[in-house]
Amino acid sequence: MIDGQRRIKERACSRLSARYLAALRAHLGRKDRVNGNGDSAQGLGRAVLAAGLAPLDLAVIHGRAVAAIAMSQDFTNGRKGWFNRKGFFLSQALIPLEAAHRATRETNRQLHEHNESLRRHTMLLTSGHRRLEREIARRKAREEDVRSAKERYRKLFLESQLMQKKLRQLTHQIISAQEEERKEISRELHDEVVQTLVGINVELAALGKGAAVGLETLKAKIARTQRLVEHSVNEVHRFARELRPAVLDDLGLIPALHAYSKSLAERKKLKIRMTAFGGVEALGSAKRTVLFRVAQEALTNVARHAHATQVRMSITEISGAIRMEISDNGKSFPVGKTLLAGNNKRLGLVGMRERVEMVGGHLTIKSAPGMGTTVCAEIPFTQEKARK
């Protein structure tokens, strides 16, 4: 491609060289030896410009023409203005190229200014675009935060509604449990203590009417009355122990469980075997009370519903916790159905779970046909040991 352009340029120079030589010869051959207005030279300059040639190309063409004319020119004949006239012709031929060059420089200057203005505008647009992108990103982030907050608040609202529902159900269960406990206490007082007191009253009335009876008969009646009073006192003590055993506060969890297990085994004809980790007494009062209530409820359920003959209770230390397991060989029951929030049967199981979770532990109950039931409570022990 470069060679083709060079050939085109050479042909243009050759073509213009002949015209330039003829015009310069005519200019130098004028008899009046006056430079004139240089129109022909400027015409050649415009032709050079139209051919895409540069001022250097025009200088080459001028040099060739001068060389051709100088070979036949006689410099001794007095034509002293020859050099000035050829210089004038060249200067006239350069005028169109110089004008074009000035126009080009002006155009380039304007183009440069335009480019500079465009560059500044581009920088401003780029800066504005970046600010816009940052603003869009910030708004998207805020919109995402708002959506996340709405979703979080929605979940919290649903959880709050669920907790309120569970709280109402639990309150209903607690009230029902309290009523059941009051009925049980009322029934026990009526069947045990009241009947015993009625028997004492009858014996005392008989003593008042039978003052004439013999001494031996009187002693026998007094002894029978004393036994009734002793039985009544024992029943009252039992109720007091079940409500809050003093031995739990005075001697600790293990003695309290031994005493309760022994009393229940004697009354219900059960065989209860207990093994315990002595370090459990390092637990705080609240946690020891929870373990006692779980054992009390579990053993009471065994005595009332399981028809079991043997119960095994163990308290052991595991990694960072105390585990208490109570297993029986009695009948099974559907644990999941019983622990449903809306189920009003065996509310003591729900109470056990709530008590254990209240001190940071968890409760599991397993029951299967032929395998009996196992109640397992685990509560944290690490903090208690560290404090010890």
C-alpha positions as CSV (number, residue, x, y, z in Angstrom):
1,M,0.0,0.0,0.0
2,I,2.9,2.4,0.8
3,D,4.6,1.6,-2.6
4,G,1.3,2.4,-4.4
5,Q,1.1,5.8,-2.7
6,R,4.7,6.5,-3.5
7,R,4.1,5.8,-7.2
8,I,1.0,8.0,-7.3
9,K,3.0,10.8,-5.6
10,E,5.9,10.4,-8.1
11,R,3.5,10.6,-11.1
12,A,1.9,13.7,-9.7
13,C,5.3,15.3,-9.2
14,S,6.3,14.4,-12.8
15,R,3.1,15.8,-14.2
16,L,3.4,19.1,-12.2
17,S,7.2,19.4,-12.9
18,A,6.5,20.0,-16.6
19,R,3.9,22.6,-15.9
20,Y,6.0,24.2,-13.3
21,L,9.1,24.4,-15.6
22,A,7.0,25.9,-18.4
23,A,5.5,28.5,-16.0
24,L,8.8,29.4,-14.4
25,R,10.5,29.7,-17.8
26,A,7.7,32.0,-19.0
27,H,8.0,34.1,-15.8
28,L,11.7,34.5,-16.2
29,G,11.5,35.2,-19.9
30,R,9.3,38.3,-19.5
31,K,11.0,41.2,-21.1
32,D,9.7,43.8,-18.7
33,R,11.5,41.9,-15.9
34,V,8.6,42.7,-13.6
35,N,7.5,40.0,-11.1
36,G,3.8,40.6,-11.8
37,N,1.0,39.4,-9.6
38,G,2.2,35.7,-9.5
39,D,-1.2,34.3,-10.5
40,S,0.3,31.5,-12.5
41,A,2.7,30.5,-9.6
42,Q,-0.2,30.5,-7.1
43,G,-2.2,28.4,-9.6
44,L,0.6,25.9,-9.6
45,G,0.7,26.0,-5.8
46,R,-3.0,25.2,-5.7
47,A,-2.4,22.3,-8.2
48,V,0.3,20.9,-5.9
49,L,-2.1,21.2,-3.0
50,A,-4.9,19.5,-4.9
51,A,-2.5,16.6,-5.8
52,G,-1.9,16.0,-2.1
53,L,1.7,17.2,-2.2
54,A,3.5,19.0,0.6
55,P,5.6,22.2,0.4
56,L,8.8,20.0,0.4
57,D,7.5,18.4,-2.8
58,L,7.0,21.8,-4.3
59,A,10.6,22.7,-3.4
60,V,11.8,19.6,-5.1
61,I,9.8,20.5,-8.2
62,H,11.1,24.1,-8.1
63,G,14.7,22.8,-7.7
64,R,14.3,20.6,-10.8
65,A,12.9,23.4,-12.8
66,V,15.6,25.9,-11.8
67,A,18.3,23.3,-12.6
68,A,16.8,22.7,-16.1
69,I,16.6,26.5,-16.8
70,A,20.1,27.2,-15.4
71,M,21.7,24.9,-18.0
72,S,20.6,27.2,-20.8
73,Q,20.7,30.5,-18.9
74,D,23.5,33.0,-19.6
75,F,24.4,34.8,-16.4
76,T,26.7,37.3,-18.1
77,N,24.2,39.1,-20.2
78,G,23.2,41.4,-17.4
79,R,20.0,39.7,-16.3
80,K,20.8,40.3,-12.7
81,G,17.3,39.9,-11.4
82,W,17.0,36.3,-12.3
83,F,17.5,35.0,-8.9
84,N,15.1,37.3,-7.3
85,R,12.4,36.6,-9.9
86,K,12.7,32.8,-9.4
87,G,12.5,33.3,-5.7
88,F,9.4,35.4,-6.1
89,F,7.8,32.7,-8.3
90,L,8.5,30.1,-5.6
91,S,7.2,32.3,-2.8
92,Q,4.0,32.9,-4.8
93,A,3.6,29.2,-5.5
94,L,3.9,28.5,-1.7
95,I,1.1,31.0,-0.8
96,P,-1.8,28.5,-1.4
97,L,0.1,25.8,0.6
98,E,0.9,28.2,3.4
99,A,-2.7,29.3,3.5
100,A,-3.8,25.7,3.5
101,H,-1.3,25.0,6.2
102,R,-2.6,27.9,8.3
103,A,-6.1,26.6,7.9
104,T,-5.0,23.2,8.8
105,R,-3.3,24.5,11.9
106,E,-6.4,26.5,12.8
107,T,-8.5,23.4,12.3
108,N,-6.1,21.3,14.3
109,R,-6.2,23.9,17.1
110,Q,-10.0,24.0,17.0
111,L,-10.1,20.2,16.9
112,H,-7.6,20.1,19.9
113,E,-9.8,22.5,21.8
114,H,-12.9,20.5,20.9
115,N,-11.1,17.3,22.0
116,E,-10.0,18.9,25.2
117,S,-13.6,20.1,25.9
118,L,-14.9,16.7,25.0
119,R,-12.3,15.1,27.3
120,R,-13.4,17.4,30.2
121,H,-17.1,16.6,29.5
122,T,-16.2,12.9,29.3
123,M,-14.5,13.1,32.7
124,L,-17.5,14.9,34.1
125,L,-19.8,12.3,32.6
126,T,-17.6,9.5,34.0
127,S,-17.5,11.1,37.4
128,G,-21.3,11.6,37.3
129,H,-21.8,8.0,36.1
130,R,-19.7,6.7,39.0
131,R,-21.6,8.8,41.5
132,L,-24.8,7.5,39.9
133,E,-23.6,3.9,40.2
134,R,-22.7,4.5,43.8
135,E,-26.0,6.0,44.5
136,I,-27.8,3.1,42.8
137,A,-25.7,0.6,44.7
138,R,-26.5,2.5,48.0
139,R,-30.2,2.5,47.3
140,K,-30.2,-1.1,46.3
141,A,-28.4,-1.9,49.6
142,R,-30.9,0.2,51.5
143,E,-33.8,-1.6,49.7
144,E,-32.2,-4.9,50.5
145,D,-31.8,-3.9,54.1
146,V,-35.5,-2.8,54.2
147,R,-36.5,-6.1,52.6
148,S,-34.4,-8.0,55.1
149,A,-35.8,-6.0,58.0
150,K,-39.3,-6.6,56.8
151,E,-38.7,-10.3,56.5
152,R,-37.0,-10.3,60.0
153,Y,-39.9,-8.4,61.5
154,R,-42.4,-10.7,59.8
155,K,-40.6,-13.7,61.2
156,L,-40.5,-12.1,64.7
157,F,-44.1,-11.2,64.5
158,L,-45.0,-14.8,63.5
159,E,-42.8,-16.1,66.3
160,S,-44.4,-13.7,68.7
161,Q,-47.9,-14.9,67.7
162,L,-46.8,-18.5,68.1
163,M,-45.2,-17.8,71.5
164,Q,-48.4,-16.0,72.6
165,K,-50.4,-19.0,71.5
166,K,-48.1,-21.4,73.3
167,L,-48.2,-19.1,76.4
168,R,-52.0,-19.2,76.4
169,Q,-51.9,-22.9,76.0
170,L,-49.3,-23.3,78.7
171,T,-51.3,-21.0,81.1
172,H,-54.3,-23.1,80.4
173,Q,-52.3,-26.2,81.2
174,I,-50.9,-24.7,84.4
175,I,-54.4,-23.8,85.6
176,S,-55.6,-27.2,84.7
177,A,-52.6,-28.8,86.5
178,Q,-53.2,-26.7,89.5
179,E,-56.9,-27.7,89.6
180,E,-55.9,-31.4,89.2
181,E,-53.4,-31.1,92.0
182,R,-55.9,-29.4,94.2
183,K,-58.4,-32.2,93.5
184,E,-55.8,-34.8,94.3
185,I,-54.8,-33.1,97.6
186,S,-58.5,-32.7,98.4
187,R,-59.2,-36.3,97.7
188,E,-56.1,-37.5,99.7
189,L,-57.1,-35.3,102.7
190,H,-60.7,-36.6,102.6
191,D,-59.8,-40.3,102.1
192,E,-56.9,-40.3,104.5
193,V,-56.7,-37.5,107.0
194,V,-60.4,-36.8,107.4
195,Q,-61.4,-40.4,107.7
196,T,-58.7,-40.9,110.3
197,L,-59.9,-37.9,112.2
198,V,-63.5,-39.1,112.1
199,G,-62.3,-42.5,113.4
200,I,-60.5,-40.6,116.3
201,N,-63.7,-38.7,117.0
202,V,-65.8,-41.9,117.1
203,E,-63.3,-43.6,119.5
204,L,-63.3,-40.5,121.8
205,A,-67.1,-40.5,121.8
206,A,-67.1,-44.1,122.7
207,L,-64.7,-43.5,125.5
208,G,-66.9,-40.7,126.8
209,K,-69.9,-43.0,127.0
210,G,-68.1,-46.0,128.3
211,A,-66.6,-44.6,131.4
212,A,-67.8,-47.7,133.3
213,V,-65.9,-50.2,131.1
214,G,-63.0,-52.0,132.4
215,L,-59.4,-50.7,132.5
216,E,-58.1,-53.1,129.9
217,T,-60.9,-52.2,127.4
218,L,-60.2,-48.5,128.0
219,K,-56.4,-49.0,127.4
220,A,-57.2,-50.8,124.1
221,K,-59.5,-48.0,122.9
222,I,-56.8,-45.4,123.8
223,A,-54.1,-47.3,122.0
224,R,-56.4,-47.6,118.9
225,T,-57.0,-43.8,119.1
226,Q,-53.3,-43.1,119.4
227,R,-52.6,-45.3,116.3
228,L,-55.2,-43.3,114.3
229,V,-53.6,-40.0,115.5
230,E,-50.2,-41.3,114.5
231,H,-51.5,-42.4,111.0
232,S,-53.0,-39.0,110.5
233,V,-49.8,-37.2,111.5
234,N,-47.8,-39.4,109.1
235,E,-50.2,-38.6,106.2
236,V,-49.9,-34.9,106.9
237,H,-46.1,-35.2,107.0
238,R,-46.3,-37.1,103.6
239,F,-48.3,-34.3,102.0
240,A,-45.8,-31.8,103.4
241,R,-42.9,-33.7,102.0
242,E,-44.5,-34.0,98.6
243,L,-45.2,-30.3,98.5
244,R,-41.7,-29.4,99.5
245,P,-39.5,-31.9,101.3
246,A,-37.5,-30.3,104.0
247,V,-34.7,-32.9,103.6
248,L,-34.0,-31.4,100.1
249,D,-33.0,-28.1,101.7
250,D,-31.4,-29.6,104.8
251,L,-29.5,-32.7,103.6
252,G,-29.5,-32.4,99.8
253,L,-30.9,-34.0,96.6
254,I,-29.8,-37.6,97.1
255,P,-31.2,-38.0,100.6
256,A,-34.4,-36.4,99.4
257,L,-34.7,-38.8,96.5
258,H,-33.9,-41.8,98.7
259,A,-36.6,-40.8,101.2
260,Y,-39.2,-40.1,98.5
261,S,-38.4,-43.4,96.7
262,K,-38.6,-45.4,99.8
263,S,-42.0,-43.9,100.8
264,L,-43.4,-44.5,97.3
265,A,-42.0,-48.0,97.1
266,E,-43.6,-49.0,100.4
267,R,-47.0,-47.5,99.5
268,K,-47.2,-48.7,95.9
269,K,-45.4,-52.0,96.2
270,L,-42.6,-50.9,93.8
271,K,-39.0,-51.9,93.6
272,I,-36.9,-48.8,93.1
273,R,-33.2,-49.0,92.6
274,M,-31.2,-45.8,92.7
275,T,-27.6,-44.9,91.9
276,A,-26.3,-41.3,92.2
277,F,-23.1,-39.2,91.4
278,G,-22.3,-37.5,94.7
279,G,-21.0,-34.3,92.9
280,V,-24.6,-33.5,92.0
281,E,-24.9,-31.7,95.3
282,A,-22.6,-29.0,93.9
283,L,-25.6,-27.8,91.7
284,G,-27.4,-24.7,92.8
285,S,-30.7,-25.0,94.7
286,A,-32.8,-24.2,91.6
287,K,-31.3,-27.0,89.5
288,R,-31.4,-29.5,92.4
289,T,-35.1,-28.7,92.8
290,V,-35.7,-29.2,89.1
291,L,-34.1,-32.7,89.3
292,F,-36.2,-33.6,92.3
293,R,-39.5,-32.4,90.7
294,V,-38.7,-34.4,87.5
295,A,-38.0,-37.5,89.5
296,Q,-41.1,-37.0,91.6
297,E,-43.3,-36.5,88.6
298,A,-41.8,-39.4,86.7
299,L,-42.1,-41.8,89.7
300,T,-45.7,-40.6,90.3
301,N,-46.6,-41.4,86.7
302,V,-45.0,-44.8,87.0
303,A,-47.1,-45.5,90.1
304,R,-50.3,-44.2,88.7
305,H,-50.2,-45.3,85.0
306,A,-47.4,-47.7,84.1
307,H,-48.4,-50.7,86.3
308,A,-44.7,-51.4,86.6
309,T,-42.9,-53.5,89.2
310,Q,-39.4,-52.2,88.9
311,V,-37.9,-48.7,88.4
312,R,-34.3,-47.8,87.9
313,M,-33.1,-44.3,88.6
314,S,-29.5,-43.1,88.0
315,I,-27.7,-39.7,88.3
316,T,-24.4,-39.5,86.4
317,E,-22.0,-36.8,85.2
318,I,-21.4,-36.4,81.5
319,S,-19.4,-33.8,79.5
320,G,-20.5,-30.5,81.0
321,A,-23.8,-31.7,82.3
322,I,-25.7,-33.9,84.8
323,R,-27.9,-36.6,83.4
324,M,-30.8,-38.2,85.3
325,E,-32.5,-41.2,83.9
326,I,-35.6,-42.9,85.2
327,S,-36.7,-46.2,83.5
328,D,-39.5,-48.6,84.3
329,N,-40.7,-52.0,83.0
330,G,-44.4,-50.9,82.7
331,K,-46.7,-50.0,79.9
332,S,-45.7,-47.6,77.2
333,F,-47.7,-44.6,75.9
334,P,-47.6,-42.3,72.8
335,V,-45.1,-39.7,73.8
336,G,-45.6,-37.3,70.9
337,K,-49.3,-37.2,71.2
338,T,-49.1,-36.7,75.0
339,L,-46.7,-33.8,74.7
340,L,-48.8,-31.9,72.2
341,A,-49.6,-28.4,73.3
342,G,-53.4,-29.0,73.1
343,N,-53.3,-32.3,75.0
344,N,-54.7,-32.0,78.6
345,K,-53.6,-35.5,79.7
346,R,-50.5,-36.1,81.8
347,L,-49.8,-32.4,82.0
348,G,-46.9,-33.3,84.4
349,L,-44.8,-34.3,81.4
350,V,-45.2,-30.8,79.9
351,G,-44.3,-29.3,83.3
352,M,-41.2,-31.5,83.5
353,R,-40.0,-30.3,80.1
354,E,-40.7,-26.6,81.0
355,R,-38.8,-26.9,84.3
356,V,-35.7,-28.5,82.7
357,E,-35.6,-26.0,79.8
358,M,-36.0,-23.1,82.3
359,V,-32.5,-24.0,83.7
360,G,-30.9,-24.4,80.3
361,G,-31.3,-28.2,80.0
362,H,-33.4,-30.5,77.8
363,L,-35.7,-33.4,78.5
364,T,-36.3,-36.5,76.4
365,I,-38.9,-39.2,76.9
366,K,-38.8,-42.6,75.2
367,S,-41.6,-45.2,75.4
368,A,-42.1,-48.4,73.4
369,P,-44.2,-51.5,73.8
370,G,-42.3,-54.1,75.8
371,M,-39.6,-51.6,76.7
372,G,-41.3,-49.5,79.2
373,T,-40.6,-45.7,79.5
374,T,-37.4,-43.8,80.0
375,V,-37.3,-40.2,81.2
376,C,-33.9,-38.5,80.7
377,A,-33.1,-35.0,81.9
378,E,-29.8,-33.2,81.2
379,I,-28.9,-29.9,82.8
380,P,-25.6,-27.8,82.6
381,F,-23.0,-28.6,85.2
382,T,-19.9,-26.7,84.0
383,Q,-20.7,-23.3,85.5
384,E,-21.7,-24.8,88.8
385,K,-18.3,-26.7,89.0
386,A,-16.3,-23.6,88.1
387,R,-18.1,-21.6,90.8
388,K,-17.3,-24.4,93.3
